[in-house]
Amino acid sequence: PPVPGLIPDRQSVKGPGVLRFQHGSHGEITLVSNPTGIYGKEPVVFHTMSVLMKDAKRSVLIHTPYAVFNDYMYDTMKEITARVPVTMMINSVENGDNFFASSDYPMHRDAFGDTGMEILEYDGGLSYHGKSLVIDDELCAVGSYNFDLRSTYLDTELMLVIQSPELTAQLEEYMVSYQKDCRRLLPDGTYEIPEHLTIADVPAYKRAAWKVVGFVMQPFRFLI
């Protein structure tokens, strides 16, 4: 449900005009920022990234340490996956170092699968904190924005959007190199796990704590 003052279901945002890039152009660079005021913010960064992703012709690749969505964000990603394939890599619950995000994700794993995105969970041993986006073979973005509610509605996050086939290719190669250490979420909720990958052994008490904290935190998910 909407959180008062945080407009999670708003379909448009105030602020600068919608950022668009012309396919085939090179060298355009734009810094995208959420509003700088305190408290709840219009979701400028997420909205802008979503507009760019909707213009994709081939594919979208997202790397974010954690993913915490509301209905507006789920619906937006469904719109995008109806146009092009989307892959999103996040830390696995076992691999991440944000206890609250790790507690939230298992409760909403099915909802992420329902968006149509290919979900990759990183199990490389060290928590991954890359925040980057690749669209087709010419547009990329890097910055501080996590695809979660806190970064979307509370924090002043930045993404630098660059139109450059050369830089996009370099970034995509770097991002894909991490994906060999990922398990892939399958439509039935099970995983495809590479043979070389070892999933961290987590004590039963910690898994129980994730469930309890995840349940308790549901009314406060915008803080995660």
HELIX and SHEET records of a PDB file:
HELIX    1   1 VAL A   44  LYS A   54  1                                  11    
HELIX    2   2 ASP A   71  THR A   81  1                                  11    
HELIX    3   3 PHE A   99  ASP A  114  1                                  16    
HELIX    4   4 LEU A  149  TYR A  153  1                                   5    
HELIX    5   5 PRO A  165  GLN A  179  1                                  15    
HELIX    6   6 ALA A  204  VAL A  216  1                                  13    
HELIX    7   7 GLN A  218  LEU A  223  5                                   6    
SHEET    1   A 9 ILE A  29  SER A  33  0                                        
SHEET    2   A 9 LEU A 158  GLN A 163 -1                                        
SHEET    3   A 9 LEU A 139  GLY A 143 -1                                        
SHEET    4   A 9 SER A 132  ILE A 135 -1                                        
SHEET    5   A 9 VAL A  60  HIS A  63 -1                                        
SHEET    6   A 9 VAL A  86  ASN A  91  1                                        
SHEET    7   A 9 GLU A 118  TYR A 122  1                                        
SHEET    8   A 9 CYS A 182  LEU A 185 -1                                        
SHEET    9   A 9 TYR A 191  GLU A 192 -1                                        
END                                                                             
